């Protein structure tokens, strides 16, 4: 049980590099980090659901489609 008069930490994600962007849907949090990875975390528990390594250092948040996560890769293009 938590009290509404003070902050409460539900979970924590220790990003391995600086965070470049965040997006979310109803169940997941998507985090792009400067370590070249896109991470998908369970929004409720913070559990890592998957990570995808890209070919470059990321500098923007992912964009969410209905069934696909899109990520711009600097100087390369777009991955899905």
N, C-alpha and C positions, 0 to 999 in steps of 0.2 A: 504494500500500500504506500502511496506517496502523498505528500502534502502539496497543495497548490501554491503555497507561499514561498517556495524555494525551488531551484532547479534540481532535476533528478536525471542522472545518467542511466539510460536504458541499455545502451551498448556502446562499444567503441571500435573504430576501424583505424588501425595504425598504418597510414599510407606509407609505402616504401619510398615515395618521392613526393614532391610538391603536387598538390591537387590542381589540375587544370580546368576541370569542369564537373558538374553534377547534374544529373537528370533523374526523374523518377516516374514510375507509374503506380498503380494501386498496390502492387506487391513487392516491387524491387527498387533499389537505389543503384544507379549506374554512376561510377566514378572513373574519370580519366585522370591518370597521373603522369608526371614527367618521367616516370620510369618506363615508358612506352606501353603500358598496359591499360586496358579497360576492364574494370571490375564490376561484377554484378553481385550485390548484397541483398539478403532478405531484409525488407524494410522494417519488419517487426523485431527480428532477432540479431541482425547484423552479420549473420552467417554468410561466408563467402559461397556463392552459388556457382560462379565460374569467373575465369579471367581470360582475356585474350591479348596476346602480345602483338603489337603492331610493328611497323618497320621504321618508326620515327618517334621523336619526342613530341608528345601531344600538347596542344595549346588551346583546346576548346572542348566544350561539353559534347557528349554524344546527343544525337537526335533520335527520338523513339518513333518507330512506325508501329503499325498494328501487330506485326510479327517479327520485325527486324530492327536491330539497333544499327544506326549509321554513324560512322565516325570519319571526320575529315582528317586526313593525314597531310601535314605540311609538306609542300614540295613534291607530293606523290599523287594525291587525289582523294578518293573516297573508298571506304570499305564498308561492307554490310555483313 
